[in-house]
Amino acid sequence: MNTFQEAPALQERPDTNQDIQLRPPKATDGAPVHNLIRKSAFLDDNSLYCYLAICTHFAQTSVVATMGEDVVGVVTAYIPPEQPDTLFVWQVAVDTVAQKRGLASKMLNHILERDNCKAVQYVETTVTEDNAASRAMFASLARRRECEINESVMFDREEHFLNLHDTEFKLRIGPFAAANNQGETS
């Protein structure tokens, strides 16, 4: 019989004066990432195993933000095999202790500046209609990268989700201007 124990939440809140460090995730980040996602109002909670796989298989296209030893932010993303010029951003979460610092944008930029993303000219993601924070972050990315943002239905509430989930709209940002593909810092 398998026994699952919920990963503990942060026992003590991190000192908010600490610097935030960005790095690729590792397997031991799976449980803290899972907890962070579970606390988010707009993100679908997946299994702990899923986050362990993401933190290992997609580490080079994902990022965690840490304050000391605590994970306070995450962007999970990957490059679809059929679209080597596209980074698909799956989930973005920032703990309340690290909000209001532009951390989500910094994490996304951190991924895009990596060598394995040099060929990336587009960012894609899905968002529900009511997810204003994500929509604002991706609109800001389009403005900073001086490119278009196109929206279309990716997964329909009735057709794909059997009325169990709101429609997920695909946002496609790009193509990036050559000068903006590397070195963006804000």
C-alpha positions in Angstrom: 0.0 0.0 0.0 1.3 3.4 -0.9 1.1 6.2 1.7 1.1 9.8 0.6 2.0 12.4 3.2 1.3 16.0 2.2 4.5 18.0 1.9 4.8 20.5 4.8 4.2 24.1 4.1 6.8 26.6 5.1 7.1 26.4 8.8 8.4 29.9 9.1 7.9 32.5 6.5 11.1 33.5 4.8 12.7 36.8 5.7 11.4 39.1 3.0 14.5 41.2 3.1 16.5 38.2 1.7 17.6 38.4 -1.9 15.7 36.2 -4.4 17.8 33.7 -6.3 16.7 32.2 -9.6 17.8 28.7 -10.8 16.7 25.7 -12.7 14.6 23.3 -10.5 15.8 20.0 -9.2 14.0 16.9 -8.0 14.0 18.0 -4.4 12.0 21.1 -5.5 9.1 18.9 -6.6 7.2 19.0 -3.2 7.7 22.7 -2.5 6.6 23.5 -6.1 3.6 21.3 -5.6 2.7 23.2 -2.4 3.2 26.6 -4.1 0.9 25.6 -7.0 -1.8 24.3 -4.6 -1.9 27.7 -2.9 -2.5 29.5 -6.2 -6.1 30.6 -6.9 -5.8 30.2 -10.7 -3.6 27.1 -11.2 -4.7 23.6 -11.6 -3.2 21.3 -9.0 -1.5 18.2 -10.4 0.1 15.3 -8.7 3.3 15.5 -6.8 4.8 13.0 -9.2 4.0 15.4 -12.1 6.0 18.2 -10.4 8.9 15.8 -9.7 8.9 15.0 -13.4 8.8 18.7 -14.4 11.6 19.6 -12.0 13.8 17.0 -13.6 12.7 16.6 -17.3 12.0 20.2 -17.9 14.6 21.8 -15.6 16.4 23.6 -18.4 13.2 25.4 -19.5 11.7 26.0 -16.0 12.9 28.1 -13.1 12.4 28.3 -9.3 12.9 31.4 -7.2 14.2 31.0 -3.7 14.5 33.1 -0.6 17.2 31.2 1.4 16.1 27.6 1.2 12.4 28.3 0.5 10.9 28.1 -3.0 8.8 31.3 -3.4 8.2 31.2 -7.2 8.2 28.9 -10.2 7.7 29.0 -13.9 7.2 25.6 -15.5 7.7 25.6 -19.3 9.0 23.5 -22.2 9.8 23.6 -25.9 7.3 21.5 -27.8 9.2 19.0 -30.1 7.2 20.2 -33.2 7.8 23.9 -32.4 11.6 24.4 -31.6 11.1 28.2 -31.8 8.4 28.3 -29.1 8.6 28.2 -25.3 5.2 26.9 -23.9 4.7 28.3 -20.4 2.6 25.9 -18.5 2.3 27.4 -15.0 3.5 30.5 -13.2 3.2 30.9 -9.4 4.6 33.4 -6.9 4.2 33.0 -3.1 2.6 36.0 -1.4 5.9 36.8 0.4 7.5 37.5 -3.0 4.7 39.3 -4.8 4.8 42.9 -6.0 8.4 42.6 -7.1 7.9 41.7 -10.8 9.1 38.2 -10.0 7.0 36.4 -12.6 8.4 38.5 -15.4 12.0 38.1 -14.0 11.6 34.3 -13.9 10.3 34.2 -17.5 13.1 36.4 -18.7 15.6 34.2 -16.9 14.4 31.2 -18.9 14.4 33.1 -22.2 18.0 34.2 -21.6 19.3 30.7 -21.3 21.4 29.2 -24.1 18.9 26.5 -24.8 16.3 29.2 -25.6 18.4 31.1 -28.2 16.1 29.8 -31.0 12.9 30.8 -29.2 11.0 33.4 -31.1 7.5 32.9 -29.5 6.1 32.3 -26.1 2.8 30.4 -25.8 0.6 29.8 -22.8 -3.0 29.2 -22.0 -5.1 31.4 -19.6 -8.7 31.5 -18.6 -10.7 34.7 -19.4 -10.7 35.8 -15.7 -7.0 35.4 -15.0 -6.1 39.1 -15.1 -2.7 38.7 -13.5 -1.4 36.2 -16.1 -2.9 38.2 -18.9 -1.2 41.4 -17.7 2.2 39.6 -17.3 2.1 38.2 -20.9 0.9 41.5 -22.3 3.8 43.2 -20.6 6.2 40.6 -22.2 4.7 41.4 -25.6 5.3 45.2 -25.0 8.8 44.7 -23.7 9.7 42.4 -26.7 7.9 44.8 -29.1 5.8 42.0 -30.6 2.3 40.9 -31.1 0.1 38.9 -28.9 -2.5 36.7 -30.6 -5.3 35.0 -28.8 -7.4 31.9 -29.8 -9.3 29.1 -28.0 -7.0 26.2 -27.3 -9.2 24.1 -25.0 -13.0 24.8 -25.0 -15.1 24.5 -21.9 -17.7 22.3 -23.6 -15.7 20.5 -26.3 -12.6 19.6 -24.2 -13.4 20.1 -20.5 -17.0 18.7 -20.5 -18.1 21.8 -18.7 -15.8 21.0 -15.7 -13.2 23.8 -16.4 -13.3 27.2 -18.0 -12.1 27.7 -21.6 -8.3 28.0 -21.9 -7.3 30.6 -24.4 -3.9 30.3 -26.1 -1.8 33.4 -26.0 0.9 33.5 -28.7 3.5 36.2 -28.2 6.0 36.9 -30.9 8.0 36.9 -33.1 10.6 38.5 -30.9 12.7 41.3 -32.5 16.3 40.0 -32.9 17.7 42.7 -30.6 15.2 41.6 -27.9 15.8 37.9 -28.0 18.8 38.0 -25.6 19.8 40.2 -22.7 16.4 41.6 -21.5 16.7 42.4 -17.9 13.3 43.9 -16.9 
